[in-house]
Amino acid sequence: MAPELNAWAEMAARAFGLYEGINEAIKMARDKDGPVAHYASEVRQQMILMALIRSFRLDDRGSKVSLQSAYQFLRVPDSLQLTARLYAESEPKSTLCGAMPICQSGITKFLETYRSVDFAGFQKIQSFRNSGIAHVSWPDAEKAKVTFSDVEKLVLGCCEMAGQLTLITSARNDWPIEHLEETRSTSYKFWLAAITAQSNGTLDLA
């Protein structure tokens, strides 16, 4: 379960990183009305939707592989023993005694993050699943009163939970948030350069 959840969280993180990088590039650009800036704005909207869709996949309680399933597992009394055994048996191998505090900390952080996510608030997009969430537009999200801040909190929460779950089940440090930060930086530099080049006349779109 953990590898798949981490992969989906990474995809959500990259999409949100692209959104944030483009958003910042448009803010910093002197010419916000040129064609490249308009293209960037269109891509930005698609990326925030992609981040929402991928995060929603992580939180779908109808799926056997979801953060909600992981949450239910980690509430089981012997989950600490089970995860610590997985951690200890992973390369490089460690003792069960040494794995216990690491897994306890990871479980605590996962549960705290899960409980901090406003899942009740996301019931307002429940209808998206029924109509086909992959076809939802941002105006649809706005009608459901989903905000950019809502999506950000959801994505960051998913990144944290997926990273903690990967750590306690495989002893691997694989944090989706790092992909968000890397993608945001790359996206910002690329789009700012493209918008600037077009406004300076050094980028020919003909």
C-alpha positions as a Markdown table, in Angstrom:
| # | Residue | x | y | z |
|---|---|---|---|---|
| 1 | Met | 0.0 | 0.0 | 0.0 |
| 2 | Ala | 2.7 | 2.5 | 1.0 |
| 3 | Pro | 4.6 | 2.5 | -2.4 |
| 4 | Glu | 1.3 | 3.2 | -4.3 |
| 5 | Leu | 0.2 | 5.9 | -1.9 |
| 6 | Asn | 3.6 | 7.6 | -2.0 |
| 7 | Ala | 3.6 | 7.5 | -5.8 |
| 8 | Trp | 0.1 | 9.2 | -5.9 |
| 9 | Ala | 1.3 | 11.8 | -3.3 |
| 10 | Glu | 4.3 | 12.5 | -5.4 |
| 11 | Met | 2.1 | 13.1 | -8.5 |
| 12 | Ala | -0.1 | 15.4 | -6.4 |
| 13 | Ala | 2.9 | 17.2 | -5.1 |
| 14 | Arg | 4.4 | 17.8 | -8.5 |
| 15 | Ala | 1.2 | 19.1 | -9.9 |
| 16 | Phe | 0.8 | 21.5 | -7.0 |
| 17 | Gly | 4.5 | 22.5 | -7.3 |
| 18 | Leu | 3.9 | 23.4 | -11.0 |
| 19 | Tyr | 0.8 | 25.4 | -10.0 |
| 20 | Glu | 2.7 | 27.4 | -7.3 |
| 21 | Gly | 5.8 | 27.9 | -9.5 |
| 22 | Ile | 3.6 | 29.3 | -12.4 |
| 23 | Asn | 1.6 | 31.4 | -9.9 |
| 24 | Glu | 4.7 | 33.0 | -8.5 |
| 25 | Ala | 6.2 | 33.6 | -12.0 |
| 26 | Ile | 3.1 | 35.4 | -13.2 |
| 27 | Lys | 3.2 | 37.6 | -10.0 |
| 28 | Met | 6.8 | 38.5 | -10.6 |
| 29 | Ala | 6.6 | 39.1 | -14.3 |
| 30 | Arg | 6.4 | 42.7 | -15.5 |
| 31 | Asp | 4.2 | 41.8 | -18.5 |
| 32 | Lys | 1.2 | 39.9 | -17.2 |
| 33 | Asp | -0.9 | 40.4 | -20.4 |
| 34 | Gly | 1.2 | 38.7 | -23.1 |
| 35 | Pro | 0.4 | 35.4 | -24.8 |
| 36 | Val | 2.9 | 33.4 | -22.8 |
| 37 | Ala | 1.5 | 34.7 | -19.5 |
| 38 | His | -2.0 | 33.7 | -20.7 |
| 39 | Tyr | -0.7 | 30.2 | -21.6 |
| 40 | Ala | 0.9 | 29.9 | -18.2 |
| 41 | Ser | -2.3 | 30.9 | -16.5 |
| 42 | Glu | -4.2 | 28.1 | -18.4 |
| 43 | Val | -1.6 | 25.6 | -17.4 |
| 44 | Arg | -1.7 | 26.9 | -13.8 |
| 45 | Gln | -5.4 | 26.2 | -13.6 |
| 46 | Gln | -5.0 | 22.7 | -15.0 |
| 47 | Met | -2.3 | 21.9 | -12.5 |
| 48 | Ile | -4.4 | 22.9 | -9.4 |
| 49 | Leu | -7.1 | 20.7 | -10.7 |
| 50 | Met | -4.6 | 17.8 | -11.3 |
| 51 | Ala | -3.4 | 18.3 | -7.7 |
| 52 | Leu | -7.0 | 18.1 | -6.4 |
| 53 | Ile | -7.8 | 15.0 | -8.5 |
| 54 | Arg | -4.7 | 13.1 | -7.4 |
| 55 | Ser | -5.2 | 14.0 | -3.8 |
| 56 | Phe | -8.8 | 13.0 | -4.0 |
| 57 | Arg | -7.6 | 9.6 | -5.2 |
| 58 | Leu | -5.4 | 9.2 | -2.1 |
| 59 | Asp | -8.4 | 10.0 | 0.2 |
| 60 | Asp | -11.0 | 7.9 | -1.5 |
| 61 | Arg | -12.6 | 5.9 | 1.2 |
| 62 | Gly | -14.1 | 3.6 | -1.5 |
| 63 | Ser | -10.6 | 2.4 | -2.4 |
| 64 | Lys | -8.7 | -0.4 | -0.5 |
| 65 | Val | -5.5 | 1.5 | -1.1 |
| 66 | Ser | -6.0 | 4.9 | 0.5 |
| 67 | Leu | -4.8 | 7.0 | 3.4 |
| 68 | Gln | -8.1 | 6.3 | 5.1 |
| 69 | Ser | -7.3 | 2.5 | 5.0 |
| 70 | Ala | -3.8 | 3.3 | 6.3 |
| 71 | Tyr | -5.4 | 5.4 | 9.1 |
| 72 | Gln | -7.7 | 2.5 | 10.1 |
| 73 | Phe | -4.7 | 0.1 | 10.1 |
| 74 | Leu | -2.5 | 2.4 | 12.3 |
| 75 | Arg | -5.2 | 2.6 | 14.9 |
| 76 | Val | -5.1 | -1.1 | 15.4 |
| 77 | Pro | -3.3 | -1.9 | 18.8 |
| 78 | Asp | -0.6 | -4.1 | 17.3 |
| 79 | Ser | 0.2 | -1.7 | 14.3 |
| 80 | Leu | 3.3 | -0.5 | 16.1 |
| 81 | Gln | 4.7 | -4.0 | 16.4 |
| 82 | Leu | 3.9 | -4.8 | 12.8 |
| 83 | Thr | 5.4 | -1.6 | 11.4 |
| 84 | Ala | 8.5 | -1.9 | 13.6 |
| 85 | Arg | 9.1 | -5.4 | 12.4 |
| 86 | Leu | 8.9 | -4.2 | 8.8 |
| 87 | Tyr | 11.2 | -1.3 | 9.6 |
| 88 | Ala | 13.8 | -3.5 | 11.3 |
| 89 | Glu | 13.8 | -6.1 | 8.5 |
| 90 | Ser | 14.3 | -3.5 | 5.8 |
| 91 | Glu | 17.8 | -2.7 | 4.5 |
| 92 | Pro | 19.9 | -1.6 | 6.2 |
| 93 | Lys | 18.6 | -4.0 | 8.9 |
| 94 | Ser | 18.2 | -2.7 | 12.4 |
| 95 | Thr | 17.0 | -4.0 | 15.8 |
| 96 | Leu | 13.3 | -4.2 | 16.7 |
| 97 | Cys | 14.1 | -2.1 | 19.8 |
| 98 | Gly | 15.7 | 0.6 | 17.7 |
| 99 | Ala | 12.8 | 0.6 | 15.2 |
| 100 | Met | 10.1 | 1.0 | 17.8 |
| 101 | Pro | 10.6 | 4.7 | 18.7 |
| 102 | Ile | 11.0 | 5.7 | 15.1 |
| 103 | Cys | 7.7 | 3.9 | 14.1 |
| 104 | Gln | 5.9 | 5.2 | 17.1 |
| 105 | Ser | 6.9 | 8.8 | 16.1 |
| 106 | Gly | 5.8 | 8.1 | 12.5 |
| 107 | Ile | 2.5 | 6.7 | 13.5 |
| 108 | Thr | 1.8 | 9.6 | 15.8 |
| 109 | Lys | 2.7 | 12.2 | 13.1 |
| 110 | Phe | 0.5 | 10.3 | 10.6 |
| 111 | Leu | -2.5 | 10.2 | 12.9 |
| 112 | Glu | -2.1 | 13.8 | 13.9 |
| 113 | Thr | -1.9 | 14.9 | 10.3 |
| 114 | Tyr | -4.9 | 12.8 | 9.2 |
| 115 | Arg | -7.0 | 14.3 | 12.0 |
| 116 | Ser | -6.0 | 17.8 | 11.0 |
| 117 | Val | -7.3 | 17.4 | 7.5 |
| 118 | Asp | -10.8 | 18.8 | 7.0 |
| 119 | Phe | -12.3 | 15.8 | 5.3 |
| 120 | Ala | -15.8 | 17.0 | 6.2 |
| 121 | Gly | -15.1 | 20.1 | 4.2 |
| 122 | Phe | -14.2 | 18.0 | 1.2 |
| 123 | Gln | -17.6 | 16.3 | 1.2 |
| 124 | Lys | -18.6 | 19.3 | -0.9 |
| 125 | Ile | -16.7 | 17.7 | -3.8 |
| 126 | Gln | -18.3 | 14.3 | -3.3 |
| 127 | Ser | -20.5 | 15.0 | -6.3 |
| 128 | Phe | -17.3 | 15.2 | -8.4 |
| 129 | Arg | -16.8 | 11.4 | -8.0 |
| 130 | Asn | -20.4 | 10.7 | -9.2 |
| 131 | Ser | -20.0 | 13.0 | -12.3 |
| 132 | Gly | -16.5 | 11.9 | -13.1 |
| 133 | Ile | -13.9 | 13.9 | -11.2 |
| 134 | Ala | -11.4 | 13.8 | -14.1 |
| 135 | His | -13.8 | 16.1 | -16.1 |
| 136 | Val | -14.2 | 18.7 | -13.4 |
| 137 | Ser | -13.2 | 22.3 | -14.2 |
| 138 | Trp | -12.0 | 24.9 | -11.6 |
| 139 | Pro | -15.3 | 26.8 | -11.9 |
| 140 | Asp | -17.0 | 23.5 | -10.8 |
| 141 | Ala | -14.7 | 23.5 | -7.8 |
| 142 | Glu | -15.4 | 27.1 | -7.0 |
| 143 | Lys | -19.2 | 26.4 | -7.1 |
| 144 | Ala | -18.5 | 23.7 | -4.5 |
| 145 | Lys | -16.6 | 26.4 | -2.5 |
| 146 | Val | -13.3 | 24.6 | -2.8 |
| 147 | Thr | -10.5 | 27.2 | -2.4 |
| 148 | Phe | -6.8 | 27.1 | -3.4 |
| 149 | Ser | -6.0 | 27.1 | 0.3 |
| 150 | Asp | -8.2 | 24.0 | 0.7 |
| 151 | Val | -6.2 | 22.2 | -2.0 |
| 152 | Glu | -2.9 | 23.3 | -0.6 |
| 153 | Lys | -3.7 | 21.9 | 2.9 |
| 154 | Leu | -5.0 | 18.7 | 1.4 |
| 155 | Val | -1.8 | 18.2 | -0.8 |
| 156 | Leu | 0.6 | 19.0 | 2.1 |
| 157 | Gly | -1.3 | 16.6 | 4.4 |
| 158 | Cys | -1.2 | 13.8 | 1.9 |
| 159 | Cys | 2.5 | 14.4 | 1.3 |
| 160 | Glu | 3.2 | 14.2 | 5.1 |
| 161 | Met | 1.1 | 11.1 | 5.6 |
| 162 | Ala | 2.5 | 9.2 | 2.6 |
| 163 | Gly | 6.1 | 10.0 | 3.6 |
| 164 | Gln | 5.5 | 8.8 | 7.2 |
| 165 | Leu | 3.9 | 5.6 | 6.0 |
| 166 | Thr | 6.8 | 4.9 | 3.7 |
| 167 | Leu | 9.3 | 5.5 | 6.5 |
| 168 | Ile | 7.7 | 3.2 | 9.1 |
| 169 | Thr | 7.0 | 0.3 | 6.6 |
| 170 | Ser | 10.3 | 0.3 | 4.7 |
| 171 | Ala | 12.8 | 2.5 | 6.6 |
| 172 | Arg | 13.1 | 4.7 | 3.4 |
| 173 | Asn | 13.2 | 8.4 | 3.5 |
| 174 | Asp | 11.0 | 9.3 | 0.5 |
| 175 | Trp | 9.2 | 12.5 | 1.1 |
| 176 | Pro | 6.7 | 13.7 | -1.6 |
| 177 | Ile | 7.1 | 17.3 | -0.3 |
| 178 | Glu | 10.6 | 17.4 | -1.7 |
| 179 | His | 9.2 | 16.8 | -5.2 |
| 180 | Leu | 6.8 | 19.7 | -4.7 |
| 181 | Glu | 9.6 | 22.1 | -3.7 |
| 182 | Glu | 11.8 | 21.0 | -6.6 |
| 183 | Thr | 9.0 | 21.3 | -9.1 |
| 184 | Arg | 7.9 | 24.6 | -7.8 |
| 185 | Ser | 11.5 | 26.0 | -8.2 |
| 186 | Thr | 11.9 | 24.7 | -11.7 |
| 187 | Ser | 8.5 | 25.8 | -12.8 |
| 188 | Tyr | 9.0 | 29.3 | -11.5 |
| 189 | Lys | 12.3 | 29.7 | -13.3 |
| 190 | Phe | 11.1 | 28.3 | -16.6 |
| 191 | Trp | 7.8 | 30.3 | -16.8 |
| 192 | Leu | 9.3 | 33.6 | -15.6 |
| 193 | Ala | 12.1 | 33.2 | -18.2 |
| 194 | Ala | 9.5 | 32.4 | -20.9 |
| 195 | Ile | 7.2 | 35.3 | -20.0 |
| 196 | Thr | 10.1 | 37.7 | -19.8 |
| 197 | Ala | 11.6 | 36.5 | -23.1 |
| 198 | Gln | 8.3 | 37.1 | -24.8 |
| 199 | Ser | 7.8 | 40.5 | -23.4 |
| 200 | Asn | 11.3 | 41.5 | -24.4 |
| 201 | Gly | 10.8 | 40.3 | -28.0 |
| 202 | Thr | 13.4 | 37.5 | -27.8 |
| 203 | Leu | 10.8 | 34.7 | -27.9 |
| 204 | Asp | 9.1 | 34.4 | -31.3 |
| 205 | Leu | 5.7 | 32.6 | -31.0 |
| 206 | Ala | 5.0 | 32.8 | -34.8 |
